[in-house]
């Protein structure tokens, strides 16, 4: 009995340590692309392949050349008009930032 209790305590402690960690999973560019295709592609060019975006909206590859990851992240946390207010999770934002910065050409 005692051993089992100790063991479950250790599992509980490990779980708490894992969930209490403030570190976000690093952005996942593939997930970011899927989010972008859903929420952003109506206005922004995501890459060279979709041509249906609006004029006057900076294409993501252009944003990638001009902005740092921090600037893009800060903007997405607090977008201003004409950008709509999205309900993005922090993970969505990390994924989108990763997707956009990877479009940057060396
Ligand atoms: C309704 C059209 C629309 C949608 C949808 C949209 N955007 Fe934008 N976005 C704009 C426009 C217009 C600008 C230019 C704003 C400006 O220059 O003030 C912009 C600018 C930006 C910028 C650059 C901001 C800067 O500092 O220059 C980023 C980054 C961005 N959008 C990301 C996104 C992401 C990510 C999504 C999807 C989650 C998205 N946008 C969806 C219209 C849109």
Backbone and ligand atoms as CSV (ligand in chain L), in Angstrom:
chain,resi,resn,atom,element,x,y,z
A,1,UNK,N,N,0.833,-1.205,0.000
A,1,UNK,CA,C,0.000,0.000,0.000
A,1,UNK,C,C,0.864,1.250,0.000
A,2,UNK,N,N,1.849,1.269,0.908
A,2,UNK,CA,C,2.673,2.477,1.040
A,2,UNK,C,C,3.415,2.788,-0.263
A,3,UNK,N,N,3.941,1.703,-0.826
A,3,UNK,CA,C,4.706,1.923,-2.054
A,3,UNK,C,C,3.834,2.526,-3.154
A,4,UNK,N,N,2.605,2.020,-3.249
A,4,UNK,CA,C,1.718,2.536,-4.293
A,4,UNK,C,C,1.419,4.006,-4.081
A,5,UNK,N,N,1.172,4.367,-2.790
A,5,UNK,CA,C,0.873,5.771,-2.505
A,5,UNK,C,C,2.038,6.664,-2.921
A,6,UNK,N,N,3.244,6.234,-2.542
A,6,UNK,CA,C,4.412,7.026,-2.903
A,6,UNK,C,C,4.515,7.165,-4.415
A,7,UNK,N,N,4.243,6.038,-5.072
A,7,UNK,CA,C,4.343,6.044,-6.532
A,7,UNK,C,C,3.341,7.024,-7.156
A,8,UNK,N,N,2.093,6.993,-6.653
A,8,UNK,CA,C,1.107,7.916,-7.238
A,8,UNK,C,C,1.452,9.361,-6.901
A,9,UNK,N,N,2.059,9.567,-5.732
A,9,UNK,CA,C,2.496,10.931,-5.412
A,9,UNK,C,C,3.537,11.410,-6.416
A,10,UNK,N,N,4.419,10.486,-6.756
A,10,UNK,CA,C,5.455,10.878,-7.720
A,10,UNK,C,C,4.838,11.199,-9.082
A,11,UNK,N,N,3.855,10.406,-9.458
A,11,UNK,CA,C,3.187,10.692,-10.736
A,11,UNK,C,C,2.490,12.049,-10.671
A,12,UNK,N,N,1.802,12.291,-9.541
A,12,UNK,CA,C,1.113,13.569,-9.391
A,12,UNK,C,C,2.108,14.722,-9.470
A,13,UNK,N,N,3.242,14.578,-8.803
A,13,UNK,CA,C,4.238,15.639,-8.817
A,13,UNK,C,C,4.757,15.866,-10.236
A,14,UNK,N,N,4.973,14.781,-10.965
A,14,UNK,CA,C,5.472,14.919,-12.328
A,14,UNK,C,C,4.440,15.614,-13.206
A,15,UNK,N,N,3.164,15.270,-12.994
A,15,UNK,CA,C,2.108,15.897,-13.789
A,15,UNK,C,C,2.020,17.383,-13.495
A,16,UNK,N,N,2.114,17.729,-12.205
A,16,UNK,CA,C,2.048,19.145,-11.849
A,16,UNK,C,C,3.220,19.883,-12.481
A,17,UNK,N,N,4.409,19.295,-12.393
A,17,UNK,CA,C,5.580,19.947,-12.971
A,17,UNK,C,C,5.370,20.169,-14.467
A,18,UNK,N,N,4.779,19.177,-15.133
A,18,UNK,CA,C,4.602,19.287,-16.580
A,18,UNK,C,C,3.586,20.359,-16.930
A,19,UNK,N,N,2.455,20.390,-16.219
A,19,UNK,CA,C,1.405,21.324,-16.605
A,19,UNK,C,C,1.680,22.732,-16.096
A,20,UNK,N,N,2.464,22.854,-15.020
A,20,UNK,CA,C,2.714,24.181,-14.468
A,20,UNK,C,C,3.788,24.915,-15.253
A,21,UNK,N,N,4.467,24.192,-16.137
A,21,UNK,CA,C,5.540,24.833,-16.891
A,21,UNK,C,C,4.996,25.957,-17.763
A,22,UNK,N,N,5.531,27.145,-17.628
A,22,UNK,CA,C,5.025,28.288,-18.389
A,22,UNK,C,C,5.514,28.280,-19.840
A,23,UNK,N,N,6.419,27.359,-20.154
A,23,UNK,CA,C,7.009,27.376,-21.486
A,23,UNK,C,C,6.005,26.868,-22.517
A,24,UNK,N,N,5.746,27.656,-23.534
A,24,UNK,CA,C,4.857,27.235,-24.606
A,24,UNK,C,C,5.595,26.292,-25.527
A,25,UNK,N,N,4.827,25.402,-26.122
A,25,UNK,CA,C,5.430,24.593,-27.172
A,25,UNK,C,C,5.884,25.540,-28.280
A,26,UNK,N,N,7.017,25.264,-28.864
A,26,UNK,CA,C,7.518,26.116,-29.940
A,26,UNK,C,C,6.509,26.131,-31.080
A,27,UNK,N,N,6.486,27.199,-31.823
A,27,UNK,CA,C,5.546,27.307,-32.923
A,27,UNK,C,C,5.745,26.204,-33.948
A,28,UNK,N,N,4.646,25.745,-34.489
A,28,UNK,CA,C,4.669,24.681,-35.483
A,28,UNK,C,C,4.189,25.289,-36.799
A,29,UNK,N,N,5.099,25.411,-37.756
A,29,UNK,CA,C,4.789,26.116,-38.998
A,29,UNK,C,C,3.656,25.446,-39.782
A,30,UNK,N,N,3.587,24.109,-39.726
A,30,UNK,CA,C,2.534,23.411,-40.477
A,30,UNK,C,C,1.164,23.728,-39.885
A,31,UNK,N,N,1.097,23.751,-38.551
A,31,UNK,CA,C,-0.160,24.127,-37.895
A,31,UNK,C,C,-0.483,25.590,-38.199
A,32,UNK,N,N,0.542,26.418,-38.223
A,32,UNK,CA,C,0.351,27.839,-38.535
A,32,UNK,C,C,-0.216,28.029,-39.932
A,33,UNK,N,N,0.268,27.225,-40.865
A,33,UNK,CA,C,-0.248,27.326,-42.234
A,33,UNK,C,C,-1.733,26.966,-42.275
A,34,UNK,N,N,-2.111,25.914,-41.544
A,34,UNK,CA,C,-3.530,25.530,-41.546
A,34,UNK,C,C,-4.379,26.652,-40.951
A,35,UNK,N,N,-3.921,27.247,-39.872
A,35,UNK,CA,C,-4.664,28.358,-39.270
A,35,UNK,C,C,-4.743,29.521,-40.253
A,36,UNK,N,N,-3.640,29.793,-40.914
A,36,UNK,CA,C,-3.600,30.909,-41.858
A,36,UNK,C,C,-4.552,30.670,-43.033
A,37,UNK,N,N,-4.610,29.412,-43.499
A,37,UNK,CA,C,-5.502,29.113,-44.620
A,37,UNK,C,C,-6.954,29.359,-44.215
A,38,UNK,N,N,-7.277,29.103,-42.950
A,38,UNK,CA,C,-8.633,29.312,-42.478
A,38,UNK,C,C,-8.940,30.783,-42.239
A,39,UNK,N,N,-8.025,31.476,-41.553
A,39,UNK,CA,C,-8.351,32.811,-41.046
A,39,UNK,C,C,-7.723,33.967,-41.809
A,40,UNK,N,N,-6.658,33.732,-42.514
A,40,UNK,CA,C,-5.891,34.852,-43.052
A,40,UNK,C,C,-5.908,34.915,-44.574
A,41,UNK,N,N,-6.136,33.761,-45.232
A,41,UNK,CA,C,-5.947,33.690,-46.681
A,41,UNK,C,C,-6.984,34.514,-47.449
A,42,UNK,N,N,-8.087,34.867,-46.804
A,42,UNK,CA,C,-9.073,35.691,-47.484
A,42,UNK,C,C,-8.523,37.068,-47.820
A,43,UNK,N,N,-7.571,37.530,-47.064
A,43,UNK,CA,C,-6.994,38.861,-47.279
A,43,UNK,C,C,-5.523,38.809,-47.659
A,44,UNK,N,N,-4.756,37.944,-46.995
A,44,UNK,CA,C,-3.309,37.920,-47.208
A,44,UNK,C,C,-2.913,36.845,-48.206
A,45,UNK,N,N,-1.929,37.152,-49.023
A,45,UNK,CA,C,-1.254,36.105,-49.780
A,45,UNK,C,C,-0.396,35.322,-48.805
A,46,UNK,N,N,-0.552,33.993,-48.775
A,46,UNK,CA,C,0.246,33.196,-47.850
A,46,UNK,C,C,1.590,32.829,-48.461
A,47,UNK,N,N,1.631,32.760,-49.757
A,47,UNK,CA,C,2.864,32.385,-50.416
A,47,UNK,C,C,2.709,32.730,-51.878
A,48,UNK,N,N,3.441,32.065,-52.732
A,48,UNK,CA,C,3.355,32.397,-54.145
A,48,UNK,C,C,2.169,31.711,-54.812
A,49,UNK,N,N,1.585,30.704,-54.109
A,49,UNK,CA,C,0.598,29.893,-54.811
A,49,UNK,C,C,-0.815,30.483,-54.800
A,50,UNK,N,N,-1.260,31.106,-53.701
A,50,UNK,CA,C,-2.630,31.643,-53.799
A,50,UNK,C,C,-2.598,33.075,-54.299
A,51,UNK,N,N,-3.435,33.367,-55.255
A,51,UNK,CA,C,-3.391,34.681,-55.899
A,51,UNK,C,C,-4.674,35.443,-55.625
A,52,UNK,N,N,-5.503,34.909,-54.720
A,52,UNK,CA,C,-6.834,35.472,-54.556
A,52,UNK,C,C,-6.911,36.543,-53.482
A,53,UNK,N,N,-5.796,36.891,-52.874
A,53,UNK,CA,C,-5.833,37.839,-51.764
A,53,UNK,C,C,-6.180,39.250,-52.237
A,54,UNK,N,N,-6.518,40.089,-51.282
A,54,UNK,CA,C,-6.867,41.468,-51.587
A,54,UNK,C,C,-5.618,42.284,-51.946
A,55,UNK,N,N,-5.828,43.305,-52.714
A,55,UNK,CA,C,-4.749,44.249,-53.036
A,55,UNK,C,C,-4.407,44.977,-51.709
A,56,UNK,N,N,-3.619,45.851,-51.480
A,56,UNK,CA,C,-3.497,46.643,-50.245
A,56,UNK,C,C,-3.252,45.853,-48.971
A,57,UNK,N,N,-3.205,44.542,-49.025
A,57,UNK,CA,C,-2.896,43.758,-47.827
A,57,UNK,C,C,-1.510,43.155,-48.028
A,58,UNK,N,N,-0.612,43.375,-47.084
A,58,UNK,CA,C,0.744,42.865,-47.285
A,58,UNK,C,C,0.770,41.336,-47.321
A,59,UNK,N,N,1.360,40.748,-48.378
A,59,UNK,CA,C,1.486,39.279,-48.427
A,59,UNK,C,C,2.403,38.793,-47.303
A,60,UNK,N,N,2.146,37.584,-46.800
A,60,UNK,CA,C,2.976,37.067,-45.702
A,60,UNK,C,C,4.467,37.035,-46.043
A,61,UNK,N,N,4.843,36.651,-47.281
A,61,UNK,CA,C,6.296,36.661,-47.560
A,61,UNK,C,C,6.904,38.066,-47.437
A,62,UNK,N,N,6.117,39.094,-47.739
A,62,UNK,CA,C,6.615,40.467,-47.593
A,62,UNK,C,C,6.738,40.823,-46.108
A,63,UNK,N,N,5.722,40.441,-45.327
A,63,UNK,CA,C,5.790,40.674,-43.880
A,63,UNK,C,C,7.015,39.966,-43.302
A,64,UNK,N,N,7.268,38.738,-43.791
A,64,UNK,CA,C,8.414,37.971,-43.286
A,64,UNK,C,C,9.728,38.710,-43.548
A,65,UNK,N,N,9.833,39.378,-44.694
A,65,UNK,CA,C,11.065,40.108,-45.008
A,65,UNK,C,C,11.219,41.337,-44.101
A,66,UNK,N,N,10.100,41.923,-43.721
A,66,UNK,CA,C,10.169,43.238,-43.064
A,66,UNK,C,C,10.076,43.194,-41.555
A,67,UNK,N,N,9.446,42.162,-41.002
A,67,UNK,CA,C,9.159,42.169,-39.565
A,67,UNK,C,C,9.931,41.068,-38.844
A,68,UNK,N,N,10.256,41.337,-37.595
A,68,UNK,CA,C,10.834,40.287,-36.765
A,68,UNK,C,C,9.702,39.434,-36.201
A,69,UNK,N,N,10.072,38.257,-35.699
A,69,UNK,CA,C,9.087,37.384,-35.062
A,69,UNK,C,C,8.398,38.127,-33.908
A,70,UNK,N,N,9.177,38.890,-33.144
A,70,UNK,CA,C,8.600,39.626,-32.012
A,70,UNK,C,C,7.570,40.651,-32.472
A,71,UNK,N,N,7.858,41.334,-33.562
A,71,UNK,CA,C,6.925,42.351,-34.057
A,71,UNK,C,C,5.639,41.695,-34.541
A,72,UNK,N,N,5.764,40.557,-35.229
A,72,UNK,CA,C,4.571,39.862,-35.730
A,72,UNK,C,C,3.742,39.354,-34.551
A,73,UNK,N,N,4.439,38.789,-33.555
A,73,UNK,CA,C,3.745,38.266,-32.380
A,73,UNK,C,C,3.003,39.392,-31.666
A,74,UNK,N,N,3.680,40.507,-31.462
A,74,UNK,CA,C,3.064,41.633,-30.756
A,74,UNK,C,C,1.839,42.131,-31.514
A,75,UNK,N,N,1.954,42.176,-32.830
A,75,UNK,CA,C,0.823,42.637,-33.637
A,75,UNK,C,C,-0.365,41.688,-33.498
A,76,UNK,N,N,-0.102,40.383,-33.523
A,76,UNK,CA,C,-1.204,39.419,-33.478
A,76,UNK,C,C,-1.881,39.392,-32.114
A,77,UNK,N,N,-1.132,39.747,-31.080
A,77,UNK,CA,C,-1.776,39.832,-29.771
A,77,UNK,C,C,-2.710,41.027,-29.705
A,78,UNK,N,N,-2.434,42.032,-30.522
A,78,UNK,CA,C,-3.237,43.238,-30.455
A,78,UNK,C,C,-3.377,43.856,-31.847
A,79,UNK,N,N,-4.075,43.132,-32.755
A,79,UNK,CA,C,-4.177,43.648,-34.123
A,79,UNK,C,C,-5.058,44.893,-34.165
A,80,UNK,N,N,-4.765,45.740,-35.093
A,80,UNK,CA,C,-5.574,46.968,-35.194
A,80,UNK,C,C,-6.312,46.948,-36.523
A,81,UNK,N,N,-7.401,47.699,-36.632
A,81,UNK,CA,C,-8.123,47.754,-37.901
A,81,UNK,C,C,-7.169,48.201,-39.013
A,82,UNK,N,N,-7.378,47.741,-40.235
A,82,UNK,CA,C,-8.504,46.944,-40.725
A,82,UNK,C,C,-8.411,45.459,-40.428
A,83,UNK,N,N,-7.434,45.051,-39.652
A,83,UNK,CA,C,-7.362,43.636,-39.306
A,83,UNK,C,C,-8.488,43.305,-38.341
A,84,UNK,N,N,-9.192,42.193,-38.596
A,84,UNK,CA,C,-10.243,41.797,-37.641
A,84,UNK,C,C,-9.630,41.334,-36.320
A,85,UNK,N,N,-10.387,41.411,-35.247
A,85,UNK,CA,C,-9.960,40.863,-33.954
A,85,UNK,C,C,-10.225,39.360,-33.990
A,86,UNK,N,N,-9.173,38.589,-34.028
A,86,UNK,CA,C,-9.348,37.142,-34.048
A,86,UNK,C,C,-9.369,36.595,-32.641
A,87,UNK,N,N,-9.983,35.448,-32.494
A,87,UNK,CA,C,-9.875,34.725,-31.229
A,87,UNK,C,C,-8.805,33.663,-31.407
A,88,UNK,N,N,-7.576,34.060,-31.334
A,88,UNK,CA,C,-6.471,33.136,-31.500
A,88,UNK,C,C,-5.936,32.768,-30.127
A,89,UNK,N,N,-5.584,31.496,-29.960
A,89,UNK,CA,C,-4.919,31.117,-28.716
A,89,UNK,C,C,-3.451,31.515,-28.824
A,90,UNK,N,N,-2.773,31.510,-27.688
A,90,UNK,CA,C,-1.335,31.816,-27.713
A,90,UNK,C,C,-0.604,30.829,-28.598
A,91,UNK,N,N,-1.061,29.548,-28.564
A,91,UNK,CA,C,-0.406,28.555,-29.408
A,91,UNK,C,C,-0.662,28.846,-30.882
A,92,UNK,N,N,-1.892,29.269,-31.222
A,92,UNK,CA,C,-2.184,29.654,-32.613
A,92,UNK,C,C,-1.211,30.742,-33.059
A,93,UNK,N,N,-1.004,31.706,-32.168
A,93,UNK,CA,C,-0.133,32.829,-32.521
A,93,UNK,C,C,1.301,32.355,-32.718
A,94,UNK,N,N,1.787,31.506,-31.801
A,94,UNK,CA,C,3.149,30.982,-31.967
A,94,UNK,C,C,3.277,30.237,-33.293
A,95,UNK,N,N,2.260,29.440,-33.636
A,95,UNK,CA,C,2.300,28.671,-34.881
A,95,UNK,C,C,2.299,29.608,-36.094
A,96,UNK,N,N,1.452,30.631,-36.040
A,96,UNK,CA,C,1.384,31.584,-37.160
A,96,UNK,C,C,2.699,32.336,-37.315
A,97,UNK,N,N,3.274,32.756,-36.189
A,97,UNK,CA,C,4.545,33.485,-36.244
A,97,UNK,C,C,5.599,32.594,-36.887
A,98,UNK,N,N,5.645,31.325,-36.446
A,98,UNK,CA,C,6.623,30.396,-36.992
A,98,UNK,C,C,6.415,30.205,-38.496
A,99,UNK,N,N,5.161,30.051,-38.881
A,99,UNK,CA,C,4.849,29.881,-40.306
A,99,UNK,C,C,5.310,31.107,-41.102
A,100,UNK,N,N,5.022,32.295,-40.591
A,100,UNK,CA,C,5.360,33.514,-41.345
A,100,UNK,C,C,6.879,33.707,-41.413
A,101,UNK,N,N,7.582,33.568,-40.275
A,101,UNK,CA,C,9.028,33.827,-40.328
A,101,UNK,C,C,9.758,32.810,-41.215
A,102,UNK,N,N,9.202,31.607,-41.324
A,102,UNK,CA,C,9.860,30.627,-42.194
A,102,UNK,C,C,9.717,30.966,-43.681
A,103,UNK,N,N,8.837,31.939,-44.002
A,103,UNK,CA,C,8.707,32.363,-45.395
A,103,UNK,C,C,9.836,33.304,-45.786
A,104,UNK,N,N,10.580,33.762,-44.768
A,104,UNK,CA,C,11.645,34.730,-45.047
A,104,UNK,C,C,12.739,34.093,-45.895
A,105,UNK,N,N,13.112,34.810,-46.929
A,105,UNK,CA,C,14.181,34.300,-47.793
A,105,UNK,C,C,15.516,34.798,-47.259
A,106,UNK,N,N,16.531,33.965,-47.286
A,106,UNK,CA,C,17.818,34.344,-46.735
A,106,UNK,C,C,18.440,35.517,-47.509
L,1,LIG,C1,C,-10.049,41.323,-43.393
L,1,LIG,C2,C,-8.768,41.191,-44.023
L,1,LIG,C3,C,-7.639,40.597,-43.179
L,1,LIG,C4,C,-7.586,39.359,-42.580
L,1,LIG,C5,C,-8.670,38.283,-42.566
L,1,LIG,C6,C,-6.267,39.265,-41.985
L,1,LIG,N1,N,-5.552,40.401,-42.212
L,1,LIG,FE1,FE,-3.646,40.777,-41.573
L,1,LIG,N2,N,-3.737,42.629,-42.383
L,1,LIG,C7,C,-4.795,43.142,-43.104
L,1,LIG,C8,C,-4.461,44.482,-43.553
L,1,LIG,C9,C,-5.366,45.397,-44.391
L,1,LIG,C10,C,-3.173,44.762,-43.041
L,1,LIG,C11,C,-2.379,46.065,-43.178
L,1,LIG,C12,C,-2.649,46.848,-41.902
L,1,LIG,C13,C,-1.888,48.105,-41.865
L,1,LIG,O1,O,-0.964,48.270,-42.661
L,1,LIG,O2,O,-2.204,48.912,-40.990
L,1,LIG,C14,C,-2.744,43.570,-42.332
L,1,LIG,C15,C,-1.518,43.447,-41.710
L,1,LIG,C16,C,-1.038,42.293,-41.118
L,1,LIG,C17,C,0.278,42.139,-40.539
L,1,LIG,C18,C,1.397,43.177,-40.557
L,1,LIG,C19,C,1.229,44.148,-39.448
L,1,LIG,C20,C,2.339,45.151,-39.494
L,1,LIG,O3,O,2.887,45.417,-38.433
L,1,LIG,O4,O,2.669,45.643,-40.592
L,1,LIG,C21,C,0.355,40.876,-40.048
L,1,LIG,C22,C,1.545,40.231,-39.321
L,1,LIG,C23,C,-0.908,40.244,-40.313
L,1,LIG,N3,N,-1.736,41.123,-40.962
L,1,LIG,C24,C,-1.204,38.950,-39.975
L,1,LIG,C25,C,-2.442,38.348,-40.179
L,1,LIG,C26,C,-2.766,37.005,-39.757
L,1,LIG,C27,C,-1.793,36.047,-39.061
L,1,LIG,C28,C,-4.055,36.779,-40.120
L,1,LIG,C29,C,-4.883,35.526,-39.869
L,1,LIG,C30,C,-4.972,35.084,-38.491
L,1,LIG,C31,C,-4.552,37.978,-40.783
L,1,LIG,N4,N,-3.536,38.900,-40.803
L,1,LIG,C32,C,-5.823,38.142,-41.297
L,1,LIG,C33,C,-5.985,42.505,-43.403
L,1,LIG,C34,C,-6.349,41.245,-42.941
